[in-house]
Amino acid sequence: MDKELLLLTLKQSKNEPFILVDELIQAKNESKVGTFFEELKSKGFHFQVTIDDNYQITREQRAKLAILGFMNDIDFDKIINELIWQEFELLTTIVGDEFGYIAKTGLNFSTEDRKYQIDVILKANPYVLFIDCKHYGGTGKKSVLKKAAEEQVARVEAVKEHFEELQEKISIKGWKKIIFIPMVVTWLDDEIFFHKFVPVVPFTKLRSFFQNFYLYFEDIFKIEV
């Protein structure tokens, strides 16, 4: 996989959903660009051709392309610089899907006191993971992430308090046992850590977190409904 072409494709399509073929050829050459698209096609990427012989790319395809970049050891910061926050949420749902979770994005609800928003919900009966996606890169920022973890607990507690009216929105009506788990997923390129038992998971470690979920489970903050 040509790393330079992959990054350039993400850069081109960050603001407008198009891949400009001539620009890729100028950066490399026609043969390498052809090989690049053949490789992408073999991995399930099928782009819509535009009237000027370029390609249209969806947000989901960009998210999957970013994951492909991570898997090919492209510098983490270089990839995230070419993504927007909505794609961060998409990346989280895609990884959740790999591990059998059903995803929902953008749960919004209001109480008498305030409005709440949950970025991503991942469901695998009886578990419901409420995820706050923090678009922070680099290192540091742990104090901000600790506060985010505390705020996510408050959101999940509000969901429990208003469970009767929200269960259909979350599509968990009829579940006999439900375990709510608040967590934070971040661009922070570091290790998984826990703040007041709430997992704060760098995106690069998200697969590892799901693979070892049952090892973490006993020590994770959770709310049973």
N, C-alpha and C positions, 0 to 999 in steps of 0.2 A: 504493500500500500504506500503510495507516494504521500508522505506527510506534508510536504509543502503545498501540494495541490489540495489536499483535504482542508488545510487551514485557510487557503485562499478561497475555497468554496464557501466556507463558513463566513469569512470576511465579506465576500461579495453579497451574500444573501441575508446579512444581519438586519438591514433596514428595508430591503425590497426582496421579495421572494423569488429571485432569479439567479441562475448560474450563467455567467457570461463565458461562453466557450472560447471566443477569440482571445479574451484576456488570459485564460488559462494557458492557451497555446503560446502566447507571448512570454509567459513566465517559464514555460518548459518547451515542449514541441508537440506537434500534432500526434506523433506516435505515442508519447508518454501519456498525453491526455486521453487518447483512445483506450489505452490499457487501463488507465485509472477508472474510466466509466465502465469498462467491461468487468473490472473487479467489483465495483459497486453493484452492478447488475447481478453478479453471481451471489452477492450477499443480500439480495432482495430489494435493492433500491431501483424503483422504476419512476423516473421523472417524466413529467408531461412536457412535450416539445412545444415551444412557442412558435409564433408565425415567423420570427426572425432566426429560427434554428438555434435558439438557446434552450435552457431548461427552466421549468418552474419547480420550486421546491417548497414543501409544506413545513410547518413548524415541527411536526412530528418527525419528518425525515431529517430535519436539522438536528433534532435531539438525538436521534439514532446515529447520525453521522458523528456527533460529539462522542457518543459512547464508543463508536468504532475507533475514534482518535485516542481515547483513553486506553483501549485495548492494544493499540499499536504504539504505546509509550510516547505519545506526543506530549510535550511539556504541558502540565495541567493548567498553569496560569495562561498560557497562550490560547488554549481552547476556551476557557471561561471568559476571556476578554472579548470573544466573538459571540457570546450568548447573551440573551436577555432573560429577565427573571421568570417570564412565563415558561420559557424553555427549561429552566431549572425545575419547575414543578412537573413538566412533562417527563424529564429525565427520571425524577423520583417515581412517577407512576410506572414508567417502563421497567425500572428495576423491580418494583413491587410486583408487577405482572409476571416477571420471570420466576418469582417465588410463590406464585399462586394467589396473590392478593388481588381483589377487585378494587379498582381505584375510582375515586370521585374527587373532583377538584372544585374549589370555590364554594364551600358551605358558608352562607351568610345568614345570621339571625339576630334579632334584637330582643332585649329585655326592657323592663321599665327603666333600668339604670344606664344601659349602654348598648352599643352595637358590637357584634363579634364577627370575626372572619377566621375560618380554618382553611389553610392553603390546600392541603392534600389529606384525604382520608383513604387508608388502605384497610380492606376488610378481608378476613379469613376466619370464619366462624370458629370460636367465639370471640376472636380478637378484633378490635377496632383501633387502629393506630391513627391518632390525630397529629399531623405533622405540620410544623411551622418551617417553611423554607427560607433560610437566611442567605441572601446573596452576598456573602462576605468571602473575599479571597485572601491570599497571603497567609501570614501568621499573626498571632495575637488575637485581640478582640474577644478573648474568653469572658471578660467581665460582661460584655454586651450579650454574649450567648447565654450566660448564666441567668441574666435578667429575662431573656427570651424564654428560657425553660420555665421560669416561675410564672410568666405570663401565659404560657401554654397550659400549665396546670389550671390556672383560673378559667381559661376558655373551656377546658374539658369538664371542669366542675359545673360550669354554666350549662353545658350540653346535658349533663346528668340531671340538673335541676329542671330542665325543660324537655326531658326525654320524651314525654308523651306526644308533644307536638313536633318533635324533630325526628322521631324514629322512621317515619315514612320518607323524609328527605334523605336520610342516611341509608335507606333501604335495608333496614335490619329488623323491621317489624316481624314478629313471630319467632325471633331467636329466643331460645329458652334460657341461655346463659350468655351474658355479654361482659367482656372485659375491655374497658377503655384504657388506652395507653397513650399519654402525651409524649411527644418527642420533637427534637429539633434536628433538621438536616441542614448542613452548611457547606459552602465552598471552602471553608477553612481547611487547609491542607495539613492535617495534623492527625492525632489519634482520637479514637472514641473516648469520651469521658462522660461522667455522670454528675449532674448537679442536683442535689436533693433527690437522688435516685431517678431523675429524668435523663434519658439518654440523649446526648448531643453527638451526632454522627456526621463526620465529614463525608461528602458524597463519595469520595474515593474508597471509603470503608463501608459503604452501605451494603454491598453484597456480603461482605464479611459479617456484618451485623445480622443480616437475615439468616446466613448459614449457621450462625452460632446463637440464634434467638433463644433457644431453650436453655442454653448455658447462662444467659443473662437474665432470664425470665424471673427467677426468684427474687432478684435484687432490684427489679425495675418498679418504679412507681406505677400503680395501676388502680383503677376504680372499677369495682364490680357493680353491675346494674341488675 
